[in-house]
Amino acid sequence: MKLTLVTGLTGLILLGTIIELLRRRQLREKYGMLWFGVLLIVIPLSLFPRLLDNVAELLGVASGVSLVLFLGIVFLLLVCVHLSWEVSALEEETRTLAEDFALLRAEIEAERAARNDLVSHDG
């Protein structure tokens, strides 16, 4: 009974946290939807813990706890892969922006040098 209560409260606290982060625009909507999806599974399972054992039995898993641990690990691995993909894309974008910035800076400095040469030859 206590575990059911703790799991339910944890789900509700996480729900409130996700809503607040979305409200403050500190979490992008696509990640908010991902966490809402997790909560759609966690909260009902916390209210009906026997449901987890029934699903585990249906899938041929020894216990509901084993199923939760396995799915949790798979979920975290998928999140890690996705975040690695996002970081890789951001690194590429940052490199491209840095190269463009360097080219623009060189162009501006060349124009300044040409203008200074023109002013010094006229004066």
C-alpha positions as CSV (number, residue, x, y, z in Angstrom):
1,M,0.0,0.0,0.0
2,K,2.8,2.4,0.9
3,L,4.6,1.8,-2.4
4,T,1.4,2.5,-4.3
5,L,1.0,5.8,-2.5
6,V,4.6,6.8,-3.0
7,T,4.5,5.9,-6.7
8,G,1.2,7.8,-7.1
9,L,2.6,10.9,-5.3
10,T,5.8,10.7,-7.3
11,G,3.8,10.7,-10.6
12,L,1.7,13.7,-9.5
13,I,4.8,15.6,-8.4
14,L,6.4,14.8,-11.8
15,L,3.2,15.9,-13.5
16,G,3.3,19.3,-11.7
17,T,7.0,19.7,-12.4
18,I,6.5,19.1,-16.1
19,I,3.6,21.5,-16.3
20,E,5.6,24.2,-14.5
21,L,8.6,23.7,-16.7
22,L,6.5,23.9,-19.8
23,R,4.7,27.0,-18.5
24,R,8.1,28.7,-17.8
25,R,9.3,27.6,-21.3
26,Q,12.2,25.8,-19.7
27,L,11.2,22.5,-21.4
28,R,10.3,22.1,-25.0
29,E,6.9,20.8,-25.9
30,K,8.2,17.7,-27.6
31,Y,10.0,16.6,-24.4
32,G,7.0,17.6,-22.3
33,M,4.8,15.3,-24.4
34,L,7.4,12.5,-23.9
35,W,7.2,12.9,-20.1
36,F,3.4,13.1,-20.3
37,G,3.4,9.8,-22.1
38,V,5.5,8.3,-19.3
39,L,3.1,9.7,-16.7
40,L,0.1,8.1,-18.6
41,I,1.8,4.8,-17.8
42,V,3.1,5.5,-14.3
43,I,0.0,7.0,-12.7
44,P,-2.5,4.3,-13.7
45,L,0.0,1.6,-12.7
46,S,0.5,3.2,-9.3
47,L,-3.3,3.2,-8.8
48,F,-3.7,-0.4,-10.0
49,P,-0.5,-2.3,-9.1
50,R,-2.0,-5.7,-10.0
51,L,-2.4,-4.5,-13.5
52,L,1.4,-4.4,-13.9
53,D,1.7,-8.1,-12.7
54,N,-1.1,-9.0,-15.2
55,V,0.8,-7.3,-18.1
56,A,4.0,-9.0,-17.0
57,E,2.4,-12.4,-17.0
58,L,0.8,-11.7,-20.4
59,L,4.3,-10.9,-21.8
60,G,5.9,-13.9,-20.1
61,V,8.0,-11.8,-17.7
62,A,8.7,-13.2,-14.2
63,S,7.3,-10.2,-12.3
64,G,6.0,-6.7,-12.7
65,V,9.1,-5.3,-11.1
66,S,11.3,-7.0,-13.7
67,L,9.2,-5.5,-16.5
68,V,9.4,-2.0,-15.0
69,L,13.1,-2.2,-14.7
70,F,13.6,-3.5,-18.2
71,L,11.2,-0.9,-19.7
72,G,12.9,1.8,-17.6
73,I,16.3,0.9,-18.9
74,V,15.1,0.8,-22.5
75,F,13.4,4.1,-22.1
76,L,16.6,5.7,-20.6
77,L,18.7,4.3,-23.4
78,L,16.3,5.7,-26.0
79,V,16.5,9.1,-24.3
80,C,20.3,9.0,-24.3
81,V,20.4,8.1,-28.0
82,H,18.0,10.9,-28.8
83,L,19.9,13.5,-26.7
84,S,23.2,12.3,-28.3
85,W,21.6,12.9,-31.7
86,E,20.4,16.4,-30.7
87,V,23.9,17.3,-29.3
88,S,25.5,16.1,-32.5
89,A,23.2,18.3,-34.6
90,L,23.9,21.3,-32.4
91,E,27.7,20.7,-32.6
92,E,27.4,20.7,-36.4
93,E,25.3,23.8,-36.4
94,T,27.7,25.6,-34.0
95,R,30.7,24.7,-36.2
96,T,28.9,26.0,-39.3
97,L,28.0,29.2,-37.5
98,A,31.5,29.7,-36.3
99,E,32.9,29.2,-39.8
100,D,30.4,31.7,-41.2
101,F,31.2,34.2,-38.5
102,A,34.9,33.9,-39.2
103,L,34.3,34.5,-42.9
104,L,32.2,37.5,-42.2
105,R,34.8,38.9,-39.7
106,A,37.6,38.4,-42.4
107,E,35.4,40.2,-45.0
108,I,34.7,43.1,-42.6
109,E,38.4,43.5,-41.7
110,A,39.4,43.4,-45.4
111,E,36.8,46.1,-46.2
112,R,38.2,48.2,-43.2
113,A,41.7,47.8,-44.4
114,A,40.7,48.8,-48.0
115,R,38.9,51.9,-46.6
116,N,41.9,52.8,-44.5
117,D,44.2,52.5,-47.5
118,L,41.9,54.7,-49.5
119,V,41.7,57.3,-46.8
120,S,45.5,57.3,-46.3
121,H,46.1,57.7,-50.1
122,D,43.7,60.6,-50.4
123,G,45.0,62.5,-47.4
